Amino acid sequence: MSSYPPLAITPLWAYVADDLIDLLDLFPEEQLNWSPSPEVWNARGLLIHVCFGRYGLMQYIVKDGKESPNVLQEGQTQAGLREQLRLSWERVQPFLRDPGLLAREYEGMTLGETGMLTGHELAFGQLEHDIHHRADILHHLRALGITHQEPDTLLRVLKERNA
């Protein structure tokens, strides 16, 4: 594999993290457990899963030496889930800002496959995970008839720069 310079994606990823909280806030509390079908996770489950992914990356793969909170318990209210999304994003940021941690190799596992992955690859995987589930949340909102802005990170960046 070729060697590539690191990308400065953390500020852009922060928009995605903020979007997840903004989208959560659009749901009426009583709709967080709604699912379009029995085999599809509800919004609460999707967002708890996002938090688990972030905390799991840091605790079990990067091994940052911190325990993770009980997201299942803490994420049962909208306010608690909002807080867990915020805290889990804060937990990942030091890893994303440390070139040494990003360059290291880690024992990683995904969908039953194990092997060595660089911190850059792990960061990309977690970003991909966040974006994937943000799309799920958008579909849930549409199905419920809840209007929202399409989260276009690059459009937001350009608007802010041109303001």
C-alpha beads as a LAMMPS data file, in Angstrom:
LAMMPS data file: protein, C-alpha beads

163 atoms
162 bonds

1 atom types
1 bond types

-500.0 500.0 xlo xhi
-500.0 500.0 ylo yhi
-500.0 500.0 zlo zhi

Masses

1 110.0

Atoms # bond

1 1 1 0.000 0.000 0.000
2 1 1 1.245 3.499 -0.814
3 1 1 1.977 5.976 1.922
4 1 1 -0.387 8.942 2.040
5 1 1 -0.189 12.102 4.126
6 1 1 -2.745 12.409 6.929
7 1 1 -5.970 14.242 6.164
8 1 1 -7.306 17.005 8.364
9 1 1 -10.840 15.631 8.580
10 1 1 -11.519 16.113 12.288
11 1 1 -13.119 19.571 11.864
12 1 1 -15.381 18.185 9.118
13 1 1 -16.244 15.160 11.224
14 1 1 -17.285 17.551 13.999
15 1 1 -20.123 18.707 11.714
16 1 1 -21.308 15.113 11.397
17 1 1 -21.182 14.710 15.177
18 1 1 -23.179 17.920 15.606
19 1 1 -25.679 16.751 12.961
20 1 1 -26.398 13.602 14.939
21 1 1 -27.340 15.701 17.959
22 1 1 -29.360 18.150 15.859
23 1 1 -31.237 15.265 14.239
24 1 1 -31.895 13.678 17.634
25 1 1 -33.454 16.949 18.768
26 1 1 -35.965 16.795 15.889
27 1 1 -37.522 13.601 17.232
28 1 1 -40.375 13.913 19.687
29 1 1 -39.340 11.839 22.733
30 1 1 -42.170 9.371 22.082
31 1 1 -40.902 8.723 18.521
32 1 1 -37.353 7.691 19.485
33 1 1 -38.463 4.073 19.850
34 1 1 -40.334 4.037 16.536
35 1 1 -39.013 1.825 13.757
36 1 1 -40.301 1.469 10.197
37 1 1 -40.249 -2.319 10.569
38 1 1 -39.342 -4.902 13.233
39 1 1 -35.958 -5.735 11.690
40 1 1 -34.811 -2.074 11.588
41 1 1 -33.363 -0.408 14.668
42 1 1 -35.215 2.559 16.109
43 1 1 -33.542 5.982 16.360
44 1 1 -32.610 5.512 20.015
45 1 1 -30.952 2.178 19.225
46 1 1 -29.072 3.638 16.256
47 1 1 -27.700 6.555 18.265
48 1 1 -26.763 4.360 21.226
49 1 1 -24.972 2.125 18.723
50 1 1 -23.015 5.153 17.410
51 1 1 -21.910 5.922 20.984
52 1 1 -20.918 2.282 21.573
53 1 1 -18.787 2.399 18.432
54 1 1 -16.935 5.500 19.531
55 1 1 -16.417 4.347 23.110
56 1 1 -15.447 0.858 21.947
57 1 1 -12.838 2.233 19.559
58 1 1 -11.217 4.201 22.340
59 1 1 -11.476 1.701 25.189
60 1 1 -10.853 -1.611 23.456
61 1 1 -8.812 -0.833 20.340
62 1 1 -6.893 2.388 21.034
63 1 1 -6.844 1.507 24.743
64 1 1 -6.973 5.060 26.080
65 1 1 -7.159 3.792 29.682
66 1 1 -10.655 5.131 30.367
67 1 1 -13.790 3.239 31.238
68 1 1 -16.879 3.872 29.147
69 1 1 -20.179 4.923 30.679
70 1 1 -23.269 2.734 30.686
71 1 1 -24.682 4.106 27.433
72 1 1 -27.722 1.811 27.543
73 1 1 -28.734 3.259 30.866
74 1 1 -27.651 6.839 30.230
75 1 1 -29.202 7.013 26.742
76 1 1 -32.783 6.213 27.713
77 1 1 -33.889 9.849 27.708
78 1 1 -33.422 12.316 24.910
79 1 1 -31.272 14.527 27.150
80 1 1 -29.180 11.547 28.259
81 1 1 -28.691 10.376 24.690
82 1 1 -27.703 13.892 23.615
83 1 1 -25.112 13.922 26.405
84 1 1 -23.730 10.508 25.407
85 1 1 -23.375 11.620 21.789
86 1 1 -21.474 14.694 22.977
87 1 1 -19.268 12.785 25.428
88 1 1 -18.472 9.971 22.999
89 1 1 -17.409 12.516 20.366
90 1 1 -15.195 14.277 22.931
91 1 1 -13.659 10.921 23.794
92 1 1 -12.563 10.295 20.184
93 1 1 -11.112 13.754 19.498
94 1 1 -7.717 13.352 21.245
95 1 1 -7.071 10.239 19.137
96 1 1 -7.972 12.096 15.945
97 1 1 -5.630 14.977 16.796
98 1 1 -2.570 12.879 17.647
99 1 1 -0.405 12.065 14.594
100 1 1 1.464 9.404 16.553
101 1 1 -1.713 7.555 17.546
102 1 1 -3.069 7.792 14.009
103 1 1 0.164 6.382 12.535
104 1 1 0.254 3.410 14.933
105 1 1 -1.099 -0.014 14.077
106 1 1 -3.823 -1.580 16.211
107 1 1 -5.395 -4.986 16.429
108 1 1 -8.789 -4.339 14.916
109 1 1 -11.891 -6.341 14.309
110 1 1 -14.865 -5.712 12.070
111 1 1 -17.663 -8.081 11.156
112 1 1 -15.724 -11.011 12.555
113 1 1 -12.496 -10.263 10.680
114 1 1 -9.414 -9.406 12.726
115 1 1 -6.084 -7.932 11.724
116 1 1 -3.837 -4.936 12.011
117 1 1 -5.236 -1.525 11.092
118 1 1 -3.630 1.892 11.275
119 1 1 -5.164 4.637 13.348
120 1 1 -6.047 6.397 10.087
121 1 1 -7.968 3.344 8.920
122 1 1 -9.743 3.071 12.276
123 1 1 -10.646 6.767 12.182
124 1 1 -12.040 6.401 8.682
125 1 1 -14.039 3.362 9.754
126 1 1 -15.546 5.252 12.676
127 1 1 -16.365 8.269 10.493
128 1 1 -17.978 5.938 7.955
129 1 1 -19.974 4.375 10.805
130 1 1 -21.217 7.784 12.015
131 1 1 -22.231 8.870 8.499
132 1 1 -23.909 5.541 7.742
133 1 1 -26.112 5.804 10.817
134 1 1 -26.764 9.504 10.241
135 1 1 -28.351 8.399 6.952
136 1 1 -30.480 5.856 8.854
137 1 1 -31.676 8.621 11.170
138 1 1 -32.547 10.825 8.172
139 1 1 -34.655 8.000 6.719
140 1 1 -36.486 7.582 10.027
141 1 1 -37.267 11.304 10.137
142 1 1 -38.553 11.243 6.549
143 1 1 -40.745 8.231 7.268
144 1 1 -42.215 10.049 10.272
145 1 1 -42.866 13.142 8.145
146 1 1 -40.470 15.259 10.208
147 1 1 -38.837 17.907 8.036
148 1 1 -35.152 18.620 8.348
149 1 1 -32.310 20.173 6.432
150 1 1 -30.207 17.793 4.408
151 1 1 -26.870 17.716 6.247
152 1 1 -24.363 18.709 3.589
153 1 1 -21.088 19.210 5.431
154 1 1 -19.215 20.795 2.526
155 1 1 -22.058 23.218 1.780
156 1 1 -22.078 24.233 5.444
157 1 1 -18.311 24.836 5.398
158 1 1 -18.564 26.998 2.287
159 1 1 -21.442 29.032 3.726
160 1 1 -19.515 29.646 6.948
161 1 1 -16.374 30.674 5.070
162 1 1 -18.331 33.042 2.845
163 1 1 -20.340 34.613 5.680

Bonds

1 1 1 2
2 1 2 3
3 1 3 4
4 1 4 5
5 1 5 6
6 1 6 7
7 1 7 8
8 1 8 9
9 1 9 10
10 1 10 11
11 1 11 12
12 1 12 13
13 1 13 14
14 1 14 15
15 1 15 16
16 1 16 17
17 1 17 18
18 1 18 19
19 1 19 20
20 1 20 21
21 1 21 22
22 1 22 23
23 1 23 24
24 1 24 25
25 1 25 26
26 1 26 27
27 1 27 28
28 1 28 29
29 1 29 30
30 1 30 31
31 1 31 32
32 1 32 33
33 1 33 34
34 1 34 35
35 1 35 36
36 1 36 37
37 1 37 38
38 1 38 39
39 1 39 40
40 1 40 41
41 1 41 42
42 1 42 43
43 1 43 44
44 1 44 45
45 1 45 46
46 1 46 47
47 1 47 48
48 1 48 49
49 1 49 50
50 1 50 51
51 1 51 52
52 1 52 53
53 1 53 54
54 1 54 55
55 1 55 56
56 1 56 57
57 1 57 58
58 1 58 59
59 1 59 60
60 1 60 61
61 1 61 62
62 1 62 63
63 1 63 64
64 1 64 65
65 1 65 66
66 1 66 67
67 1 67 68
68 1 68 69
69 1 69 70
70 1 70 71
71 1 71 72
72 1 72 73
73 1 73 74
74 1 74 75
75 1 75 76
76 1 76 77
77 1 77 78
78 1 78 79
79 1 79 80
80 1 80 81
81 1 81 82
82 1 82 83
83 1 83 84
84 1 84 85
85 1 85 86
86 1 86 87
87 1 87 88
88 1 88 89
89 1 89 90
90 1 90 91
91 1 91 92
92 1 92 93
93 1 93 94
94 1 94 95
95 1 95 96
96 1 96 97
97 1 97 98
98 1 98 99
99 1 99 100
100 1 100 101
101 1 101 102
102 1 102 103
103 1 103 104
104 1 104 105
105 1 105 106
106 1 106 107
107 1 107 108
108 1 108 109
109 1 109 110
110 1 110 111
111 1 111 112
112 1 112 113
113 1 113 114
114 1 114 115
115 1 115 116
116 1 116 117
117 1 117 118
118 1 118 119
119 1 119 120
120 1 120 121
121 1 121 122
122 1 122 123
123 1 123 124
124 1 124 125
125 1 125 126
126 1 126 127
127 1 127 128
128 1 128 129
129 1 129 130
130 1 130 131
131 1 131 132
132 1 132 133
133 1 133 134
134 1 134 135
135 1 135 136
136 1 136 137
137 1 137 138
138 1 138 139
139 1 139 140
140 1 140 141
141 1 141 142
142 1 142 143
143 1 143 144
144 1 144 145
145 1 145 146
146 1 146 147
147 1 147 148
148 1 148 149
149 1 149 150
150 1 150 151
151 1 151 152
152 1 152 153
153 1 153 154
154 1 154 155
155 1 155 156
156 1 156 157
157 1 157 158
158 1 158 159
159 1 159 160
160 1 160 161
161 1 161 162
162 1 162 163
